[in-house]
Amino acid sequence: MNKKVLGYSIPVNRVLSWRERNISDRHFTLMLSFAVGFFAAVAAFILHWIIKRIELLLTNGFTAYSFNWLYLVFPVVGILITSLFVRYVVKDNISHGITRILYAISTKQSRLKAHNCWTSVIASAVTIGFGGSVGAEAPIVLTGSAIGSNLGQFFKMNRRILMLLVGCGASAAIAGIFKAPIAGVVFTFEILMIDLTMASLLPILIASVTATCFTYLFVGNNALFHFTLGEDWLIERVPASILLGVACGLISLYFIRTMNFCEGIFGRLKSRPYVRLVVGGLLLSGLIFVFPSLYGEGYSSINILLNGTTESEWGSILSNSFFYGHDKLLVVYVALVLLTKVFATSATNGGGGCGGTFAPSLFIGAFGGFLFSRLWNMYGIGPFLPEKNFALLGMAGVMAGVMHAPLTGIFLIAEITGGYQLFTPLIIVSIFSYLTIILFEPYSIYGMRLAREGKLLTHHTDHSVLTLMSLDSIIHKEDIHVTPDMELGQLVHAISRSRNSFIPVLDNADNLLGEIDIAKIRSVLFRTELYHHFKVRQLMSPPKAVLGVNDPMEDVMRVFEETNAINLPVLSTDNRLIGYINRTRMYAMYRQLVSDFSAD
């Protein structure tokens, strides 16, 4: 088999054979992880470069002291272009990037489509550049994971290594965007639920550090966020840090619940894409017109909150809006932006745009932390709280709550801002935010959709193995069946052709009516004088249980244990027989997957 790579025809099988003979899977995985890190850094650089060029082109002439009517136009145009691109070029769903990675890991053997290596970059760049109030992180994580998956598929790596390369891509994407290698590694283990072993840690570290180094080469020392410590952290501020953590958990709950509510509304308009575009576009453009801080990722507004020290400096966040010049309304503006950000994000994606919730969670966290500390100081509740420090802590808190990832929140914020002096309060806020949100939501915003379907991997090995098992791979298609009106003589003929101890009884529409258990009819099976006296309907018995084609493997295992059955039928959603699952074969595959999943 020959394939064309960069215009040249090469004998792929020969290359693969040479690799298998001369390079072990372990060493080759390390080589691939380096390549994944490099390509993920390139993709992240291209994405942010395009976003900045579009934003600069569109908003360069805007004045700071008045509102701008073009805010009503740009977001709608961006969503329209993205929708057309997805509908007529991509022809596939590329939204919910991190959820799609989790879905691919749990149900598609970590196989992501080739177009995911570039389509999310283009779609999200247009969406965000034109003002879409979403983040670029989830699309670039999907891109990095797709690069890892497709490299692994090209070199025919097994499922365990494919999963690892997907994790390498995700880690490299986060590391490349934020120049935060530790956060990239922690993100992969905490969000994607890839088991932490020495075999998995080294490739992910290589990919993460590689992406970080190349990002420095591409963009220099410039960082997404700039932060200087306002005041040293004091032990007297522990109560305030705990309360901020609880507040961040409640803000995260508001974010998740509101996002799901809005997604449900836009989901009902799925068959009417242009109605979705109008509703989402008008809502988004209207919110951005009133609150320009909602334009794009919002990182410039975050930097204002992280670096401001005076009212005039913080007041610059009111630029381009009706609030400009009214610094006394700063608290009102910050509170309204915090409440409306989730609607702007939902409208962007619901209307047809492409982006993630990573940046919005950072945005809401910064605004929430600033608002908490400003209100605390205004009403003299306790010791003075430096607003810029608490804006930083709020970013970690909301991220920990929305993603159910306290470690990611801690290390990401510490790395991207250099705020290691606040490591202790970062830990306090993140932990209390997480403890608050899990009281209401057991799963992250990324995992809750899959958790409802029983398709979410966890760090519980047994549950993860059951999730990875494919029902289709263990279904035996039964070719021989009988009808209820067949006589015993015809049944005996069918039994002679079957290799099983049972035969399904179907009607004309292939609906399962019962089963013939050969052991139960042995007493009449060889009495030829009865061949015309009995019919199948008199000899059949109901199955011990029936499985559905969409049943999760955890339920399948439980049904086998409760019934002690050897074989159970699997029916389609319209009650037609698909085939049978054999208990012995199922447990053999389970043991093999446990072995592969746990191997170092």
N, C-alpha and C positions, 0 to 999 in steps of 0.2 A: 504494500500500500504506500503510495506516494502522496505527500501533501505539499502545497506550495506555501512557503514561508518567505515573506519579503520578496516575492517575485521569483524565488529560486526553488526548483523542485529537488527535494531531498528525500532519501529513503528513511522515513520515520521509523519503521520497524527495526532497521539496522542500528539506528542511533539508540533506540530504546534498549535493544539487546546488548549493545556495548555498555550502556550505563548500568544495566543489571549485573553484568559480569564484573565490572571494574569499580563501581561505586555502590556502597551499601545504602539501603534506604535511610538509615540514620544520618549519614553524612550528606546524602543528596538532599534530604529535608532541610538541613542547615544551609545548603547552597540556595535552595529555593526560597528560604525565608529571607535571605539577603536580597534576592531579586524582588520579592514581594515588597520589602521595605523601600527599595529604590522607586519602584513604579507607583507605590502609594504616595510617596512624597511628591513625585512629579504630578500626579493627579490632584493632590491637595493644592499645590502651587498654581496649577492651571485654573482650578476652580476659583480660588480667591483672586487671582489676577483678572479673570473675566468679570467677576462681581464688581471689583473696584473700578474697572474701566467703564462698565455700564453705569454705575452710580455716579461717577465723575462726569460722564457725558450728559446725564439727564439732570443732575441737580447742581451743576457748577454755577449757574447764574442765579440761584435762589437767594433771596434776601433774608437776613436773620430777624428783622424787626416786624415782619408782617407774614400773614398766611400766603400760601401759594396754591393757586387753582389747579396747577398741573398734578398735585397730589391726588386729585380726583380721577386723573386719566392714567397715569403710569401703571399703577397696580393692576388695573383691569387689562391693559394691553399686555402686561407680563403674563398674567394668568391665561389670556387667550392664546398667546404664542406658545406657551408651555403645553396647553391642552391640545393644540393642533399638532405639535411635535410628538406628543405621547400617542395621540390617536392615529396619526397617519404615518409616522416614521417608526416609533418604537413598537406600537401595537401590542403593548403588554403593560401590566400594572407595575409601576416602579415606586409607588408611594410606600410609606411606613418602612423605610429602609432597614432599620435594625430588626423590626419584627419579621421582615422577609428573610433575614439571615437566620434568625432563630427557627423559622419555619423550614428553611432549607436544611438546617442541621438535623432537625427532628424528623422530617418526613421525606426529604429528597437526597439523603445520603451526602449532604453538604455540597450538592451540585447546584451552582448558580449559573444562570444563562450568560453567554458570552457578551451580550449587549449591555449587561449590567456593569461592564468594565468602563463604559463611557457615557451611556445615556443619562445616568443620574447627574453626572457632572454638568452636562449641557442644560438639562431641564431645570436643575436647582439654580444654576448660575443666572439664567434668564429670569426665573421667578424672583429670586432675592435681589438681583440687580435692579429690577423694575419696582421694587418696594415690597415684595411678598414678606410678610412678617413671620418668617420661619428661619431655621438654621441650616447651615451647609454641612454640619457634622454627620448627621445620619446618612445623607446621600454619599458622602465621601467614604464613610465606613462601609456602606454597601459596595462602593466601587473597589475599595481595598480588598474586601472579602471576596468579591467576584474575581479579582486578579489572582488571589491565592487559589481559589477553587478551580479556575480554568487552567492555571499552570499545573496544578495537581492532576487534573483530568487529562491534559495533554501528555503528561509523562506517566499516565496510567497508575497513579498511586492508589493505595487502598483507602477504604473509607475512613479509618482512624487518622491517617496522614492528611486526607482531604479536610477533615474537621480541624485539624491542627493548622493547616495552611489558611483556612478561613479565619481562624483566630489570629494568625499572624497578620493577615490583611487588615483586620479590624484594629488590632493594636498599633500597627504602623500608621493607619489613618489618623487615629487620635493623637499619636505622638507627633506626626507630621504637621497636623493643623496647629497644635498648641505648643510644640517644642517641649513636650512633657512625656519622656519615655516611661517613667514609672507609672504615671496615670494610664498610659496606653496598655501596659501589661496588666495592671489591676482591673481596668475596664473589661478586658477580655475574660479574665477569670470570674469576675463578679457579675457581668451582664450576660455574656454568652455561655456561661456555665461550663466552660471547658475545664476538666479536672487538672489541678495543679500537681504535676509530677516533674521529675527532672527531665524526662523525655519531652515534655511540652514546654517547660519553662525556658530552656535555652533557645529554641527556634523563635519563640515569641519575643524574647529579649533582643535577639539579633535583629529581627524585623523592626522592632520599636526603636532601637538605637540607630539603626541604619536610616530610617525615615527621619529621625531627629537631626542627624548629622547633615543629610542632604538638604533638609529644609533650611538649616543655617547657611549652607552654601548658596541656596537659591535666593534667600531674602535677607541675609545678614542677621544682625542681632535684634532687629525689630521684633517686638512682641505684640500679641493681640491686645493685651491689657497692660497698663502701666500702673504701678502701685508703690507708694512709699508709706511706711508705717507712720500713722498719725501720732499715736502715743503707745508706750509700752503697755502690754497687757498686765492687769492687776488682779490679784486674787479676789478683791472685792467685787469684781464684775462677773463672778461665776453665776450668781442667781440670774443676772440679766442674760448671760449666755444660754442658760438652761431654758429660760422663757423664750428667747429667740428661737431655739431649737424646736420647741413646741409650736410656736407661731409658724415656723417654716413647714412643719409637718401639716398643719392645718391649711396653709397656702397650697401645699402640694396636693392635698385632698381636693381643694377647690379646683385646682388646675386639671387634675385627672378626671374628676366627675363632670366638670363643664366641658372638657374636651370630648368625652364620650357622648355627652348629651348632644353637642353640636354635630359630631360625626354621625349620630343616629339620624338627625334631621337631613343632613346632606346625603346620607345613604338612601333615604327614601326618594331622593331625586336622581338616583343613579341612572335610570333609563332616560332621563331628560338632561343631557349634558349642558345644553345651552341655558336652560333654566338655572342649573347649578352655577354656571359661569356668571350669570347676571346677579343672582343672589349673593354669591361669594364675593364677586368683584365690587358690587356696590357697598356691601358691608365693610370690606377691607378698605376701599378708597375713602369712604366716609370717616372711618376711625382714624386713618392716617392724616386726613385733612385737618381733623380737630386735634389729634395728638401725633405730631410728626415724629416723636421718639419711637413710634411703632414701625417706622419705615425700615425695611430690611432686617438684618440681624440685630441691630440696636447696640452694637458694641461701642459706638461713639458715646452714647448716653451712659453706658456702664462706666466708661473711662472718666466721664465727668463726675460721677458719684464717687469713684475710687480716688480721684485726685483733688477734688474740690476741698477748700478749707474755709472759704468765706461765702456769704450769701450771694455775692455777685458771681462768683465762680459756679456755684451750684445753679444759680438762676439762668445760666447759659443753656440749661437743658430745656428752657421754655422757648428757645429760638424757633422761628418759622411758624409759631402758633398764635392763637388768639390770646394766650396767656403771657405773651412777651411783654416785659416791662412791669409785670405784676408779681414781683418776687414774694409778696406775702401769700400768694396762692400756691406756692411751691408744694406744700404738703398736700393740698387738694389735687394738684396736677399729678404728683407721684402716685397718690392713692388711686386715681382714676386710670392712669396708665397701667398700674398693676392689675386692676380688675378687668380692663379691656384687652390686655395682651392675649389672653387665651382665646377670645373671640376673633381677634385678628389672625392668630395662627390657624384656628379652625376654618375661618373663611378662606384663607390662602389655599390650604390643602383641599378643603371641601369644594372650592370653586374650580379646581383643576390644576392648581400649582403643585410644585414639588419641593419638599423641604422637611426638616425634622423638628423635634421638640427639644433637642439638646440646647441650642442657643436660647430659645424662649425660657427654659428653666433657669439658665444663668441670668437672663435679663430680669425675670420676675424676682429671683433671689436677691439681686442687687437692689432693686427697688424696694423689696420687702424689708431687707435689712436696714436700708437707709430710713424708711418710714418708721420702723420700730424704734430705732435710736433717736430719731428726731422727736417723736411723740414722747418718748421716755424723758428726754431733756426738757421739752417744753413744759411738761407737767411736774418736773422735779421728783420723779418716782424714786430715784436712788442716785448712786454716784454717776457723775457725768460719763456719757458713752461717746467716744469718737465716732461720728457718723460714717466716715470713710472706712474705718475698720469693720464696722458692723455691716456695711454694704458688702464687703468681702465675705464675711462670715455667712451672710444670707445667701450668697451664691452657692456655697458649699451645702448649706442646709436644704435649700429647695432641690438642688440636684440629688442629694442623698434621698430625699423623700419621693420625688417623682420617679427616679430610676430604681429605688430600693437598693442603692449602692453607696453606702456611707464611705467606704474606703476610696472609691473613685472620686467622690466629692472632696474628701480631705486632700488627697494627693494632687488632684488636678488643680485645685485652687492654689495650693501651696506652690506648685511648680510654675504655673503660668504667671503668677504675680510676684514670686519670690517672697511670699508672705510666710516664711517658715517661723518667724518670730511669733506668729499667732497660731502655731501648731496645736497647742493645748485647747484654746477655744474652738478651733476648727473641729477638733475631735468631739468636744462637748456638743456643739451645735448639730453636727452631722448625726451623732448617735441619738440625741433626743428627737430630732426630726424623724429619723427612721423608726424609732420606738413609737412615735405618735402615729405615723401613717399606717403602720402595720395593724393598728387597732381597727382600722376601717377598710384598708385595701391590702389583701395578702400578696398581691402581685404588682410588679412594676407596670408603668404605662406601656412598655414594650411587650411584656409577657402575658398581660391579662387576656388578650385576644386568643392566644394559643392555649392558655390554661383552661379557658372555657371549653375548648375542644379536646382537652387531654393530650396536647401535642407539645407541651413545654418541657424542655430538659431542665433537670435540677442537678444539684451536687449529690443527690441520693443515687448511688450507682444503680441499684435495683430498678428504681423508677425510670432512670434515664435509659437503661437497656430496654425496658418495655416500651418506652416511647420510640426508640430507634427501630424496634422490630416492625417489619412491614407485614400487614395482614395478607396482602396479595402474594407475597413470596412463599407463604406456607399453605395457601389454599390448594387443595387437590381438585382439579376439575373432573367430576364424575361423568363419564360418557355414557355408561349403561344405566338405564332407568326403566321402570315399568309403569303401566297405567293401572288404575284401580279395577278396570273391567277385564283385565287379563286373567285367563284360567291358570290353574296351578301348573299345567303342562308347559305353557309358555313361560311361566316364571322359572321353572326348572331349567329351561333352555337359556334364559338370561343369566341365571346363576352360574351355569357352566362356562360362560364367557367372562364372568367377573372375577377379579382377583381379591375382592374385599369380602368381609363377613357380613355386609349389609348391602341393600339396594334401595335407592330412593324411589318413592312413588310420587309421580307427577301427573297433573292434569294436562290438558292440551295447551294451556298457557304457561307451562313450566312452573306452576305454583306447587310448592311442596305440600303433599297431603299426609305423608307418613313415611315409614321405613319398613323394609322387610329385614328382620333379624334372622339370618340363616340358622343360628343356633336354636332359636325358639320354634322353628317350624320343621326341625329335623325329623320329628315323629311322622310327618305326612309326606316328607320330601321324596321318599323313594317308593311310595305306594302308588303305583301307576293306575290302579283302579279308581283313585281319587282325583286324577288329573283334570277331569271334567266336572267335578262336584264342588271344588273350591275356587273362589276368585281372590284376586290380590286384596281387595278391600276387606275380606274376611280375615286375612292373615297379617295385615300390616298393623303397626303400632306407632304411636306418636314418638318423636325424638325426645330425648331427655331434656333438651333445651335447644333454643335456636339463637344463632348469632347474627348480628347485622353487619353489613359490609363496612359501616363507619364506626363500629364499636372500637374503643381504644383497647390496646393489648392488655392493659391492666384488668379491664372488665372480662376479657376473654379468659385470662388465667383464672380469675375468680370463679367464673361459671364452670370451668373444667374441674376445679377443686370441689365445688359444691355438689356437682352431679356425679363426679367420679367417672365421667364418660371417656370412652376411647376415641370416638369420632363425633363431631358435632357439625351440623349443616350451617352454611353461611348464606343468608338471603340478601337480595338487593333491596333497595328502598321500596320497590313495587312488589315485594314478596316472591320474586322468582329465585329459584335455586341457582347459586353461583358455583358452589362446590362444597367440599368438606375440609375441616381442619383435623389433622391427626395429632393426638396428644403427644405421642412419642417424638414425632418430627418437630413439633413446636418446642418441646423442652430441649431437644438437641440444638436447635438454632439459638435458643436462649443461652445455653451454656457456652456456645461458641462466641456469642456477642459479649458475654460477661468477660470471657478470656481476652477478647480483642480490646474491650473497653478499658480493662485494667492493666493491659500490658505496658511495660515501660520501654 
